[in-house]
Amino acid sequence: MSEETYLIAGLGNPGSKYEKTRHNVGFLVIDALAREHGVAFQSEKWESLYCRISIAGKRVYLLKPQTFMNLSGTSVARFADFFKIPNDHILVLHDDLDMHPGRLKLVATGGPGGHNGIRSLIQCLGTRDFFRLKIGIGRPGQNDIHADMPVERFVLAPFAEGEKRLLEDRTGVLLEGIQAFIEFGDQKAMNLLNSIK
């Protein structure tokens, strides 16, 4: 089963308070992917919401941890372990402060880069070797972005109108990149996604 099974986890914080915030971009993109496939997050397991879709004949689980960002790894690791999903079939979608808004980057490994959700995943999976799709949100104080706003407040604040439109513009290529990752592998997906600066 593991050969044909994938796990795509969007990171974010549960609850309406955080719904449209920058830190929840992983949830927003995975919600768009579920809508594209006509499914909804209705099942619950290990403090996460999940649903199942099929891409290119492969079984794909979509997961939204409900543990709050800093403990995301707990539910992702338990889910991957139960369904025997290998690390190279795990793709995590998350925000990235060090990339300007709208930039996309698919990577195969790496450290947490200051992201507590990724830190939790590394700890719980016991490896750095899982795929991450980083979605740039920018950093306060750079490129005219809210220089006076602390990082903690910035990531938990709603997207500005321009950022929201940019994310909407990027959603099509994000979904195309995820499809390519499952269907053709990481290199084709990287060629597509990493060209979006």
C-alpha positions in Angstrom: 0.0 0.0 0.0 2.8 2.5 0.9 4.1 2.5 -2.7 1.0 4.2 -3.9 0.0 6.2 -0.8 0.8 9.9 -0.2 0.2 12.3 2.6 -0.2 16.1 2.0 -0.3 18.0 5.2 -1.2 21.7 5.3 0.0 23.5 8.5 -2.0 26.1 10.4 -3.9 26.8 13.6 -7.5 25.6 14.1 -10.4 27.9 14.8 -12.1 30.8 13.0 -9.8 33.3 14.8 -6.8 32.1 12.7 -8.7 31.1 9.6 -7.4 33.8 7.2 -4.1 34.5 8.8 -0.6 34.3 7.1 0.4 31.4 9.3 -2.6 29.4 8.0 -1.6 29.5 4.3 -1.0 25.7 4.5 -4.6 25.2 5.5 -5.9 27.6 2.8 -4.0 25.8 0.0 -5.0 22.3 1.2 -8.6 23.5 1.4 -8.4 24.7 -2.2 -7.0 21.3 -3.2 -9.9 19.5 -1.4 -12.5 21.7 -3.2 -10.8 21.0 -6.5 -11.4 17.3 -5.9 -15.0 17.8 -4.5 -14.2 16.6 -1.0 -14.4 18.1 2.5 -12.5 17.6 5.7 -15.0 15.6 7.7 -13.1 12.7 9.2 -11.0 13.0 12.4 -8.1 11.0 13.6 -5.2 11.8 16.0 -6.2 15.4 16.5 -6.4 16.1 12.8 -9.0 16.5 10.1 -8.5 14.5 6.9 -10.0 13.4 3.7 -8.9 11.2 0.8 -8.6 11.9 -2.9 -7.1 10.1 -5.9 -4.4 11.7 -8.1 -3.1 9.7 -11.1 -4.5 6.5 -9.6 -2.6 7.0 -6.3 -4.2 7.2 -2.9 -3.6 10.7 -1.4 -4.6 11.7 2.1 -5.0 15.4 2.8 -4.4 16.4 6.5 -5.0 19.4 8.6 -3.5 19.0 12.1 -5.7 20.5 14.8 -3.0 20.5 17.5 -2.0 24.2 16.9 1.1 24.9 14.8 3.8 24.1 17.4 2.6 20.5 17.8 1.8 19.7 14.1 4.3 16.8 14.0 2.3 14.7 16.5 -0.7 14.1 14.3 1.3 14.0 11.0 3.7 11.3 12.4 0.9 9.2 13.8 -1.0 9.4 10.6 2.0 8.5 8.5 2.9 5.6 10.8 -0.6 4.1 10.8 -1.0 4.3 7.0 2.6 3.2 6.5 3.4 6.3 4.4 7.2 6.6 3.8 8.8 10.0 4.4 9.5 10.6 0.7 5.7 10.4 0.1 5.0 13.2 2.7 4.5 16.8 1.4 4.0 19.6 4.0 2.6 23.0 2.9 3.6 25.9 5.1 4.3 29.6 5.3 7.8 31.0 5.0 8.9 34.3 6.5 12.2 34.5 4.6 10.6 34.4 1.1 8.8 37.4 -0.2 5.0 37.1 -0.6 3.9 34.8 -3.3 7.2 33.1 -3.9 7.0 29.3 -4.0 9.7 26.7 -3.2 9.6 22.9 -3.1 12.4 21.4 -1.1 13.3 17.8 -0.2 15.0 18.3 3.2 16.4 21.0 5.5 16.2 22.4 9.0 13.2 24.1 10.5 14.4 27.6 9.6 12.7 29.1 12.6 9.3 27.5 11.8 7.9 25.7 14.9 5.6 23.5 12.9 8.5 22.2 10.8 10.6 21.8 14.0 7.8 19.6 15.5 7.6 17.5 12.3 11.4 16.9 12.3 11.2 15.8 16.0 8.2 13.5 15.6 9.1 12.0 12.2 12.7 11.6 13.4 14.1 12.9 10.1 14.6 16.1 8.1 14.0 14.2 4.9 10.4 15.0 3.9 9.2 17.3 1.2 8.1 20.9 2.1 6.3 23.3 -0.2 7.1 26.7 1.2 4.8 29.6 0.5 6.4 33.0 1.0 4.6 35.5 3.2 7.5 38.1 3.7 9.1 39.3 6.9 8.2 42.5 8.8 10.8 45.2 8.1 11.7 44.0 4.6 10.4 45.2 1.3 8.1 47.8 2.9 6.3 45.2 5.0 5.0 46.4 8.3 8.4 47.4 9.8 6.8 48.1 13.2 5.0 44.8 13.6 6.6 42.0 15.7 6.9 38.7 13.8 4.6 36.8 16.1 1.8 39.3 15.5 2.6 39.5 11.7 2.1 35.7 11.1 -1.1 35.6 13.1 -2.6 38.7 11.3 -4.9 38.4 8.3 -3.5 38.8 4.8 -3.5 42.3 3.4 -5.7 42.7 0.3 -2.8 42.7 -2.1 -1.4 39.5 -0.4 -4.8 37.9 -0.6 -5.0 38.5 -4.3 -1.5 37.3 -4.9 -2.3 34.0 -3.1 -5.4 33.6 -5.2 -3.3 34.2 -8.3 -0.8 31.5 -7.1 -3.4 28.9 -6.1 -3.7 27.4 -9.7 0.0 26.8 -10.0 0.2 25.5 -6.4 -2.4 22.9 -7.2 -0.7 22.1 -10.5 2.6 21.6 -8.7 1.1 19.3 -6.1 -0.5 17.2 -8.9 2.9 17.1 -10.6 4.6 15.9 -7.4 2.2 13.0 -7.0 1.9 12.1 -10.7 5.5 12.7 -12.0 7.7 13.1 -9.0 9.6 15.9 -7.2 11.8 17.1 -10.0 9.0 18.0 -12.4 7.1 19.7 -9.5 10.3 21.6 -8.5 10.8 22.8 -12.1 7.2 24.2 -12.0 7.0 25.6 -8.5 10.5 26.9 -7.9 10.3 29.1 -11.0 7.6 31.2 -9.3 9.5 34.0 -7.8 
